[in-house]
Amino acid sequence: MGKKKTYCNSCDWELDSWEEDYPSLHKNNKIDVKMTKSYCENHTTIYGHDCKPIWCKECGHLKIYQIIVTEKSRKMTPKFDRKKK
């Protein structure tokens, strides 16, 4: 068996005591993938922006949620999200 990976050069993920207690989302975990899809669906429903999880190609952990804002989706944004003038 190979050595367990403890650091990713691509996304700076690191296996430490925090990560052991609160693990990051990983693309090979079906529950994590389901949670990210649910998050994106909810985000799209509320804000109208396209949402896509971006997974690290090297280690498979979630790097970021990519949100694409268009003029149409900007108009759909609820009033509570806008700053008062």
N, C-alpha and C positions, 0 to 999 in steps of 0.2 A: 504494500500500500504506500501511496505517496504521502508526503508531508502535508498536513492541513494548512491551508492558506490563512495567513493572519493579516495581510495588508494588500491592497490593490493600488497599483501605480496609476491606473486610469482614473478612478473616481475618489481616491483617498479613503476608501472604506477600510476600517481597521477592527480586528477582533480584539476587544479589550473587555474589561469587567463590565462596562456599561452595555456593550453589545451583547454580552452573554445574558444579561438580565432583561434587556429590551431589544431583541433582535430586529434588524432592518428587514424591510420587505424584499423578497427574493422571487425571481421569475420562475424558479423550479418548484415553488410552493403553491399549490392550487388555491389555498385559502388567501394567500397574499395577492395572487393574480385576480381573484374574484373581488377582493376589497378594492384594488386599484380601479378595476372596471366600474364598480359601483360608485366610487368617488367621482370618476370622470362623467358617468351618466348623470349623477346628481348635479355636478357643476354645470354641465351643459344644459340641463333642465332649468336651473335657476338663472344662470347668466347668459346662456346662448352661445358661449365661446366653445370652440372645439378644444377638447382635452385629450391628451395622450400620454400614458406613462412612458418614460424613457429609461430603459434598463441598461446597466453597464455591460458592454460586450465582453469585458475581460472576466468579471466575477459574477455577474448576474443580479446584483443588487439594484434597487430603485435609485436612480440618480436624481430625477426631477420629473415633475408633471409639466409637460409642454402645453401651454395655453395659447391658442391662436385667437386674437381679437380682431374682428372685422367691424366695419361700420354698422352693419345690420345687427351684430351681436351687441355692439356698444349701446344701441338704442333699446335693446331688450333688458339691459341691466336694471335691476330694481332700484327704486329711489333711495332705499336705505344705504346703498353702497356709494352714494355720491356725497361729496363734502358740501357743507352749508357755506354759503357766501356771506 
